Amino acid sequence: MRVVHFKPYFLDLETTGLNPLENRIVAIGLTAFGRDVSVLLCRDENEELDSLRHLNEKFWNISAQIPRTMPLLVGYNIGFDLGFIAGRLAVLVKKFNESKKLLRFAGLLREIPRVDLMHVISRYWLNNRYIKMKQVCQALGMDYDDCDGSDIPELATEGNWDAIINHLVADLERTKELYAILKDQGLIVHNLKVRYNLMDAEVVVE
């Protein structure tokens, strides 16, 4: 039996809205188990483009680990994050006349296997009902006293970058905690087996 080993990378964005053609990224967070959260702050579009360049390089390096270790993108509603990045890449590459090679980053992110914790919780716990991360965390008794994602646009306008960073870091730590619970239940492995046709493989996740 073949063995597939996944190493999770936890990704989250903070944005000024829901439409990447009109709104922008203000912070990007990335972490893995045993590592501190790396935060890329995007106070303007120049910093946003620099952050996406950095993230692009990071993930091309991560993908080079295949086939020894398969990277696994993990987030809560991570489809939103990947779509937002793709939209912003299109806008920024055009606006700043950036090399079109950067556009390939959107495709790379879609090729990396991923687990959307919102989907897993909705499917396996709630019979396909949608639930916000804040509601899940509060129901499980997890701390959620910092600001909400809906507060980010106002915080960015005010220039309150510390509050944005604190919320992003806290959200990623909560994401890791939810992942650990779902992993212990065997639901991360089952989700990967079904999604990526691995029922005949031994799936190992960190």
LOVEXSE-188381 format. One record per residue (C-alpha): residue in three letters; x, y negated, z negated. Coordinates in pm, 1 decimal. Layout:
<recs>
+------+----------+----------+----------+
! resn !        u !        v !        w !
+------+----------+----------+----------+
!  ALA !        X !        Y !        Z !
...
+------+----------+----------+----------+
</recs>
This chain:
<recs>
+------+----------+----------+----------+
! resn !        u !        v !        w !
+------+----------+----------+----------+
!  MET !      0.0 !      0.0 !      0.0 !
!  ARG !    136.8 !   -339.0 !     94.6 !
!  VAL !    183.7 !   -599.9 !   -177.7 !
!  VAL !    100.1 !   -967.3 !   -120.8 !
!  HIS !    239.5 !  -1206.9 !   -378.9 !
!  PHE !     87.7 !  -1555.5 !   -409.5 !
!  LYS !    246.4 !  -1852.9 !   -584.2 !
!  PRO !    -10.2 !  -2124.3 !   -666.7 !
!  TYR !     46.4 !  -2494.0 !   -604.0 !
!  PHE !   -212.3 !  -2724.8 !   -755.0 !
!  LEU !   -305.2 !  -3026.7 !   -544.5 !
!  ASP !   -530.9 !  -3323.6 !   -615.9 !
!  LEU !   -592.9 !  -3668.2 !   -470.1 !
!  GLU !   -738.4 !  -3989.3 !   -603.4 !
!  THR !   -903.9 !  -4204.6 !   -338.4 !
!  THR !  -1094.3 !  -4530.9 !   -308.3 !
!  GLY !  -1395.8 !  -4353.5 !   -156.6 !
!  LEU !  -1518.4 !  -4051.2 !     34.8 !
!  ASN !  -1446.5 !  -4155.4 !    395.6 !
!  PRO !  -1080.1 !  -4131.4 !    504.6 !
!  LEU !  -1148.0 !  -4355.3 !    804.2 !
!  GLU !  -1252.5 !  -4641.2 !    576.0 !
!  ASN !  -1100.5 !  -4558.5 !    237.5 !
!  ARG !   -748.9 !  -4458.0 !    137.4 !
!  ILE !   -545.3 !  -4242.5 !    -97.4 !
!  VAL !   -420.2 !  -4414.9 !   -413.3 !
!  ALA !   -244.0 !  -4120.4 !   -577.8 !
!  ILE !   -139.7 !  -3763.7 !   -494.7 !
!  GLY !    -62.7 !  -3503.5 !   -758.7 !
!  LEU !    114.5 !  -3169.7 !   -711.0 !
!  THR !    225.7 !  -2913.8 !   -966.0 !
!  ALA !    293.3 !  -2545.3 !  -1024.7 !
!  PHE !    312.4 !  -2330.0 !  -1335.2 !
!  GLY !    613.9 !  -2421.3 !  -1544.8 !
!  ARG !    652.6 !  -2759.6 !  -1376.3 !
!  ASP !    548.4 !  -3111.4 !  -1467.3 !
!  VAL !    295.9 !  -3285.3 !  -1245.3 !
!  SER !    461.7 !  -3479.7 !   -964.1 !
!  VAL !    266.3 !  -3797.2 !   -889.9 !
!  LEU !    300.5 !  -4000.6 !   -571.3 !
!  LEU !    148.6 !  -4344.3 !   -622.6 !
!  CYS !      1.5 !  -4521.1 !   -318.7 !
!  ARG !    -53.9 !  -4885.5 !   -408.6 !
!  ASP !    -81.3 !  -4983.9 !    -42.9 !
!  GLU !    -85.8 !  -4818.5 !    298.4 !
!  ASN !    293.6 !  -4827.7 !    329.1 !
!  GLU !    328.4 !  -4626.0 !      9.0 !
!  GLU !     45.0 !  -4400.3 !    124.0 !
!  LEU !    233.8 !  -4319.9 !    444.6 !
!  ASP !    559.3 !  -4264.3 !    252.5 !
!  SER !    377.2 !  -4028.2 !     14.9 !
!  LEU !    232.3 !  -3824.7 !    300.5 !
!  ARG !    578.7 !  -3802.7 !    459.7 !
!  HIS !    716.9 !  -3672.4 !    129.0 !
!  LEU !    432.4 !  -3424.0 !     87.4 !
!  ASN !    478.4 !  -3307.0 !    445.5 !
!  GLU !    845.6 !  -3230.2 !    382.9 !
!  LYS !    761.6 !  -3057.4 !     55.3 !
!  PHE !    509.4 !  -2821.9 !    212.6 !
!  TRP !    726.5 !  -2735.0 !    511.3 !
!  ASN !    991.4 !  -2629.6 !    256.5 !
!  ILE !    731.0 !  -2432.5 !     61.2 !
!  SER !    609.1 !  -2255.6 !    374.8 !
!  ALA !    966.9 !  -2147.6 !    446.5 !
!  GLN !    934.6 !  -1906.6 !    149.3 !
!  ILE !    705.4 !  -1682.5 !    356.5 !
!  PRO !    704.8 !  -1380.0 !    368.1 !
!  ARG !    886.8 !  -1335.8 !     33.8 !
!  THR !    620.0 !  -1536.2 !   -146.7 !
!  MET !    293.6 !  -1663.4 !     -5.3 !
!  PRO !    211.9 !  -2019.1 !   -115.8 !
!  LEU !   -141.7 !  -2065.7 !   -242.4 !
!  LEU !   -307.9 !  -2406.8 !   -249.3 !
!  VAL !   -539.0 !  -2445.7 !   -546.9 !
!  GLY !   -777.9 !  -2727.3 !   -625.2 !
!  TYR !  -1130.6 !  -2815.7 !   -725.4 !
!  ASN !  -1319.3 !  -2899.6 !   -404.8 !
!  ILE !   -984.7 !  -2880.7 !   -227.2 !
!  GLY !  -1153.9 !  -2889.6 !    112.5 !
!  PHE !  -1224.3 !  -3257.4 !     45.9 !
!  ASP !   -855.6 !  -3322.6 !    -26.5 !
!  LEU !   -736.2 !  -3146.5 !    289.0 !
!  GLY !   -990.2 !  -3325.8 !    506.0 !
!  PHE !   -903.8 !  -3662.3 !    353.0 !
!  ILE !   -533.1 !  -3607.5 !    416.8 !
!  ALA !   -605.0 !  -3514.6 !    780.5 !
!  GLY !   -814.2 !  -3826.8 !    831.0 !
!  ARG !   -558.9 !  -4056.6 !    669.9 !
!  LEU !   -277.4 !  -3904.6 !    876.6 !
!  ALA !   -468.6 !  -3989.7 !   1193.4 !
!  VAL !   -529.0 !  -4348.3 !   1079.5 !
!  LEU !   -179.7 !  -4417.5 !    947.3 !
!  VAL !     15.3 !  -4255.4 !   1231.0 !
!  LYS !   -176.9 !  -4469.8 !   1478.5 !
!  LYS !   -155.4 !  -4789.3 !   1272.7 !
!  PHE !    217.8 !  -4770.4 !   1199.0 !
!  ASN !    320.8 !  -4605.0 !   1526.8 !
!  GLU !    457.3 !  -4312.6 !   1327.4 !
!  SER !    598.0 !  -4001.2 !   1495.6 !
!  LYS !    316.7 !  -3770.9 !   1603.4 !
!  LYS !    507.6 !  -3484.0 !   1441.5 !
!  LEU !    358.0 !  -3596.3 !   1109.7 !
!  LEU !     11.8 !  -3512.6 !   1244.1 !
!  ARG !    107.2 !  -3143.6 !   1234.3 !
!  PHE !     97.1 !  -3161.1 !    855.3 !
!  ALA !   -283.6 !  -3144.1 !    869.3 !
!  GLY !   -263.6 !  -2811.6 !   1051.9 !
!  LEU !      2.1 !  -2674.5 !    817.3 !
!  LEU !   -218.3 !  -2739.4 !    515.4 !
!  ARG !   -503.5 !  -2549.6 !    681.0 !
!  GLU !   -275.5 !  -2252.0 !    753.6 !
!  ILE !   -165.9 !  -2211.4 !    391.5 !
!  PRO !   -400.6 !  -1978.3 !    198.4 !
!  ARG !   -612.5 !  -2161.5 !    -56.0 !
!  VAL !   -849.3 !  -2110.5 !   -344.8 !
!  ASP !  -1120.9 !  -2365.4 !   -410.1 !
!  LEU !  -1211.9 !  -2329.3 !   -776.9 !
!  MET !  -1541.8 !  -2508.0 !   -716.6 !
!  HIS !  -1634.5 !  -2239.0 !   -463.3 !
!  VAL !  -1523.8 !  -1954.1 !   -691.8 !
!  ILE !  -1718.0 !  -2089.6 !   -989.7 !
!  SER !  -2022.5 !  -2161.7 !   -775.2 !
!  ARG !  -2019.4 !  -1815.5 !   -616.4 !
!  TYR !  -1928.3 !  -1593.2 !   -908.8 !
!  TRP !  -2077.7 !  -1780.8 !  -1204.2 !
!  LEU !  -2365.8 !  -1989.9 !  -1073.2 !
!  ASN !  -2522.4 !  -1797.2 !   -783.0 !
!  ASN !  -2396.5 !  -2054.6 !   -530.7 !
!  ARG !  -2510.2 !  -2363.5 !   -721.5 !
!  TYR !  -2284.5 !  -2670.9 !   -697.0 !
!  ILE !  -2133.5 !  -2809.3 !  -1016.3 !
!  LYS !  -1891.1 !  -3091.0 !  -1086.0 !
!  MET !  -1557.6 !  -3018.3 !  -1250.5 !
!  LYS !  -1648.1 !  -3245.6 !  -1541.0 !
!  GLN !  -1960.0 !  -3038.2 !  -1616.8 !
!  VAL !  -1760.7 !  -2713.2 !  -1609.7 !
!  CYS !  -1490.5 !  -2849.3 !  -1840.2 !
!  GLN !  -1742.5 !  -2989.7 !  -2087.5 !
!  ALA !  -1935.6 !  -2660.5 !  -2094.2 !
!  LEU !  -1612.0 !  -2475.0 !  -2172.0 !
!  GLY !  -1516.1 !  -2720.8 !  -2446.3 !
!  MET !  -1221.0 !  -2858.3 !  -2251.6 !
!  ASP !  -1115.7 !  -3216.3 !  -2315.5 !
!  TYR !  -1255.3 !  -3463.7 !  -2061.6 !
!  ASP !  -1239.2 !  -3799.7 !  -2234.0 !
!  ASP !  -1044.2 !  -3984.8 !  -1965.3 !
!  CYS !  -1203.3 !  -4172.0 !  -1676.3 !
!  ASP !  -1410.5 !  -4007.4 !  -1405.9 !
!  GLY !  -1313.5 !  -3987.2 !  -1037.7 !
!  SER !  -1587.9 !  -4237.3 !   -959.2 !
!  ASP !  -1394.3 !  -4496.0 !  -1163.6 !
!  ILE !  -1086.7 !  -4477.3 !   -939.0 !
!  PRO !  -1186.9 !  -4743.0 !   -680.5 !
!  GLU !  -1240.4 !  -5003.0 !   -952.0 !
!  LEU !   -918.2 !  -4905.9 !  -1129.9 !
!  ALA !   -724.8 !  -4939.6 !   -803.6 !
!  THR !   -875.3 !  -5283.9 !   -739.8 !
!  GLU !   -771.8 !  -5387.6 !  -1090.9 !
!  GLY !   -423.9 !  -5244.1 !  -1042.7 !
!  ASN !   -466.9 !  -5014.2 !  -1342.7 !
!  TRP !   -225.8 !  -4754.6 !  -1208.6 !
!  ASP !   -149.9 !  -4602.4 !  -1549.2 !
!  ALA !   -514.6 !  -4502.6 !  -1593.5 !
!  ILE !   -519.5 !  -4349.1 !  -1244.6 !
!  ILE !   -200.4 !  -4151.2 !  -1312.6 !
!  ASN !   -327.3 !  -4031.5 !  -1650.8 !
!  HIS !   -654.7 !  -3912.3 !  -1497.1 !
!  LEU !   -476.2 !  -3736.6 !  -1210.8 !
!  VAL !   -235.6 !  -3555.6 !  -1441.8 !
!  ALA !   -520.2 !  -3455.3 !  -1676.2 !
!  ASP !   -729.1 !  -3328.7 !  -1383.3 !
!  LEU !   -445.1 !  -3109.5 !  -1260.3 !
!  GLU !   -389.3 !  -2965.4 !  -1607.8 !
!  ARG !   -761.9 !  -2885.9 !  -1625.9 !
!  THR !   -741.1 !  -2726.9 !  -1281.5 !
!  LYS !   -460.4 !  -2501.7 !  -1403.0 !
!  GLU !   -664.6 !  -2404.3 !  -1708.4 !
!  LEU !   -970.7 !  -2317.1 !  -1497.4 !
!  TYR !   -751.7 !  -2118.0 !  -1260.3 !
!  ALA !   -609.6 !  -1917.8 !  -1553.4 !
!  ILE !   -960.3 !  -1829.7 !  -1675.9 !
!  LEU !  -1073.4 !  -1717.6 !  -1329.8 !
!  LYS !   -749.8 !  -1525.1 !  -1279.8 !
!  ASP !   -800.6 !  -1337.4 !  -1608.0 !
!  GLN !  -1150.1 !  -1244.4 !  -1489.5 !
!  GLY !  -1004.3 !  -1098.4 !  -1169.7 !
!  LEU !  -1199.7 !  -1346.1 !   -960.3 !
!  ILE !   -901.8 !  -1521.0 !   -799.8 !
!  VAL !   -771.1 !  -1190.8 !   -666.1 !
!  HIS !  -1115.4 !  -1078.6 !   -549.7 !
!  ASN !  -1174.4 !  -1409.6 !   -373.6 !
!  LEU !   -840.6 !  -1382.1 !   -192.8 !
!  LYS !   -905.3 !  -1021.7 !    -90.4 !
!  VAL !  -1242.0 !  -1109.0 !     59.6 !
!  ARG !  -1139.9 !  -1439.8 !    220.4 !
!  TYR !   -817.8 !  -1314.3 !    377.9 !
!  ASN !   -912.6 !   -951.4 !    453.9 !
!  LEU !   -676.6 !   -804.8 !    193.1 !
!  MET !   -900.1 !   -530.7 !     51.9 !
!  ASP !   -639.0 !   -269.1 !    145.8 !
!  ALA !   -355.2 !   -459.8 !    -23.0 !
!  GLU !   -232.8 !   -507.4 !   -376.2 !
!  VAL !   -270.8 !   -879.6 !   -439.8 !
!  VAL !    -53.1 !  -1036.0 !   -708.2 !
!  VAL !   -105.8 !  -1392.3 !   -823.7 !
!  GLU !    100.4 !  -1592.6 !  -1069.6 !
+------+----------+----------+----------+
</recs>
